[in-house]
Amino acid sequence: MANPESIEARLERLEAINDIRNVMADYCHYYDTGWDGAGRDPDKVGELFLEDGVWEGGMAGRHVGRKTIRDWCANLGHAADMSCHIVMNPKIEVDGDKAKGSWAGFIPLISPDKEALWICGRYECDFARKDGAWKIAVLRFFTAFQTPYEEGFGKVRYHRSDRYERALPS
């Protein structure tokens, strides 16, 4: 049976999926810090969210509003000496001007106190198209493990320490 959806509608959905992938790639790039290719730019991180967007990061808390997210990123999110946000296995479902996306996330990180960490989990996001541009409405990070490099997640699955609490993943 032929797909009754028009080529134009299919193309629009594929373009939306690509735009959303680019939003998430920009998020990772602008959140990275501490190395020559890092994008470290809290203003650009904030611009990726809706005005009333939500960022939830488990142990790193919940932050509501573009300015609050931007300020949190500038003051605490970029506190790490180094971070490299890697997302993979995307799944994006578009429904008009709304979309949902999920990615596996992996974040090698060096805390402000020089503690090397492995952080891994899942991003679950809601997106909305506003004025023709896709923005993050809600970004949630669910932690699978957060462990010192030397220990490995097989020995220490969740490691909390005041030494790096400010540099938790974003």
C-alpha positions in Angstrom: 0.0 0.0 0.0 1.4 3.4 -1.0 2.0 6.0 1.8 -0.8 8.6 1.5 1.4 11.3 3.0 2.5 13.8 0.5 6.2 14.2 -0.5 6.0 17.8 0.7 4.9 16.6 4.2 7.5 13.9 4.3 10.2 16.4 3.3 9.1 18.9 5.9 9.2 16.2 8.6 12.7 15.1 7.5 13.9 18.7 7.5 12.5 19.1 11.1 14.3 16.0 12.2 17.5 17.4 10.8 17.0 20.8 12.4 16.4 19.1 15.8 19.5 17.0 15.4 21.4 20.3 14.8 19.9 21.9 17.9 21.1 19.0 20.0 24.6 19.1 18.3 24.8 22.8 19.0 23.7 22.2 22.7 26.6 19.7 23.1 29.1 22.0 21.3 28.2 25.2 23.3 28.2 23.2 26.6 31.7 21.7 26.0 34.5 23.5 27.8 38.2 23.3 28.4 39.7 22.2 25.1 40.5 23.9 21.8 37.4 22.7 19.9 35.0 23.4 22.8 32.2 25.9 22.0 31.8 27.1 25.6 29.1 29.8 25.2 26.3 30.0 27.8 24.5 32.7 25.8 24.2 30.3 22.8 23.1 27.5 25.2 20.3 29.7 26.5 19.2 30.7 23.0 18.6 27.0 22.2 15.7 26.9 24.7 12.2 28.4 24.6 11.8 31.5 26.8 10.1 29.3 29.4 12.3 26.2 28.6 13.2 23.7 31.3 16.5 22.0 31.9 16.5 19.0 34.3 19.7 17.2 35.2 19.0 14.9 38.1 21.6 15.7 40.8 22.3 19.0 39.0 18.7 20.2 39.6 15.9 21.8 37.6 16.2 25.2 36.0 13.3 27.0 34.3 13.5 29.9 31.9 16.1 30.8 29.2 17.9 33.3 31.3 18.0 31.0 34.4 19.4 28.2 32.2 21.9 30.6 30.6 23.0 31.9 34.0 23.3 28.4 35.5 25.4 27.3 32.5 27.7 30.4 32.9 28.2 30.0 36.6 28.0 26.3 37.3 27.6 24.3 34.1 30.9 25.6 32.8 32.7 25.1 36.1 34.4 21.9 34.9 38.0 22.2 33.7 37.0 20.1 30.7 33.8 18.4 29.4 33.0 16.8 26.1 29.3 16.1 25.5 28.7 13.2 23.1 25.2 12.2 22.0 24.3 9.2 20.0 21.4 6.8 18.9 19.0 9.6 18.2 15.3 9.0 17.9 13.2 11.9 16.9 9.4 12.0 16.4 7.8 15.1 14.9 4.1 16.0 15.2 3.5 19.4 13.5 5.3 22.1 15.5 6.1 19.8 18.4 8.6 17.0 18.6 10.2 14.5 21.1 13.7 13.3 20.9 16.0 11.0 22.8 19.7 10.4 22.8 22.2 8.3 24.7 24.7 10.7 26.3 28.3 10.2 27.3 30.3 13.0 29.0 34.0 12.6 29.9 34.6 15.4 32.4 37.3 16.9 34.5 36.0 18.6 37.7 37.3 22.0 38.9 39.4 19.9 41.4 41.0 17.9 38.5 38.9 14.7 39.2 38.4 12.8 36.0 34.8 11.5 35.7 32.8 9.3 33.3 29.1 10.3 33.1 26.6 8.5 31.0 22.8 8.6 30.7 20.0 9.5 28.5 18.6 12.8 27.2 14.8 12.9 26.8 13.7 16.2 25.2 10.6 18.0 24.0 11.0 20.5 21.2 8.7 23.2 19.8 9.0 25.2 16.5 8.6 28.9 17.3 8.9 31.6 14.6 10.2 28.9 12.2 13.0 27.7 14.4 13.2 24.6 16.6 13.9 25.2 20.3 14.2 23.0 23.3 11.1 23.1 25.5 12.3 20.6 28.0 15.6 18.8 28.3 16.0 16.0 30.9 19.2 14.0 31.6 18.7 10.7 33.3 22.0 9.4 34.8 23.0 5.8 34.2 26.3 6.2 35.9 28.6 9.0 37.2 31.9 7.6 38.4 35.6 8.5 38.8 37.7 7.5 35.9 40.0 5.4 38.0 37.1 3.4 39.6 35.0 2.7 36.6 31.2 2.3 36.6 31.5 -1.4 37.5 32.8 -0.5 40.9 31.2 2.9 41.6 28.0 3.6 39.7 27.0 6.8 41.4 29.7 9.0 42.9 28.7 12.2 44.6 31.3 14.5 46.0 31.2 18.2 46.9 34.5 18.3 45.0 32.7 18.3 41.7 29.0 18.8 42.5 29.2 22.1 40.6 30.4 20.4 37.5 27.7 17.8 37.0 26.6 17.0 33.5 24.4 19.2 31.5 
